[in-house]
Amino acid sequence: MLNPVWLHTFKTLVDVGHFTKTSDKLFMTQPGVSQHIQKLEAACGHNLLIRYNKTFELTEQGRQVYNYAQQLLINENALLDSLNIDDPYQGEIKLACSGSLALSLFPKLLELQKQNPTLVVHLEVAPNHKILNEVQSSNIDLGIVTHKPQESFFEIDKLGVESLCLVLPKDHQNKPITAAQLSSLGMIRHPDADHYLSLYLHRCGEKNWQDIEIEKIKTVSYINQLSQILLPIAKGMGFTVLPQSAVDSFYLADEVTIHNPTNRVTESLYCIGKRHKQKPKRITMILEHLQQWISD
């Protein structure tokens, strides 16, 4: 790396055009200026000046080094200016959430970016454990999870709740559903299917559903592509449990039906950030938007 002090002396010399005037401007001795130039030339491995009488001309290498020194100054000034800017609608925001929630949030984030072109949003789909690790490692700014983590590691804001839906073929609409019917239908499994179903069976308030042994329910199909999980059900095959946002985003939502349980089943949604990490205004802004979008 070239010594920035030598570069500054060299740039000043070229701008002023005289060794003595440069030494006066930099409050240095003339031999000190010459020494800086010599050291810079040695570091570059090329002569930067052609000296004659009391003046000089730049070599081709000297011109390139001068341009480099100019750009460094421009970059430094731009950096110092940017340190004074904390615009809530400018800069990069990195978020992570579940796939089902991403289906709901991504269009809203795109609209926010469209309205604010200097805002850049990265949205990553990830499971809870990965989101926790990524926030703790400062790889993402905010994550949305369904389990409240330790407050000693994270700043936590509760965003609200999301309903879990038991989704069935359309011909089961407005009909009572029994545990035996669920077993007969079989399950469309996906990576979170057993977890969601376990919550649903224990919270929905339906008689005897807590006694259903999930591992004994036959698997009709398995898929890990979120947008396709409900497709077999739209064709009359099986059942599954998904968050409301995933059901709402399904392009054949009219071809399936949602069971109306005795008790509404929900999961809490928490927005987490790294504890003690400074929050620029854009992070506060996006958190406010997330709270509004999810509460709606």
Secondary structure, 3 states (H helix, E strand, C coil): CCCHHHHHHHHHHHHHCCHHHHHHHCCCCHHHHHHHHHHHHHHHCCCCEEEECCEEEECHHHHHHHHHHHHHHHHHHHHHHHHCCCCCCCEEEEEEECHHHHHHHHHHHHHHHHHCCCEEEEEEECCHHHHHHHHHCCCCCEEEECCCCCCCCEEEEEEEEEEEEEEEEHHHCCCCCCHHHHHHHCEEECCCHHHHHHHHHHHCCCCCHHHCCHHHCCEEEECCCHHHCCHHHHCCCCEEEEEHHHHHHCCCHHHEEECCCCCCCEEEEEEEEECCCCCCHHHHHHHHHHHHHHHC
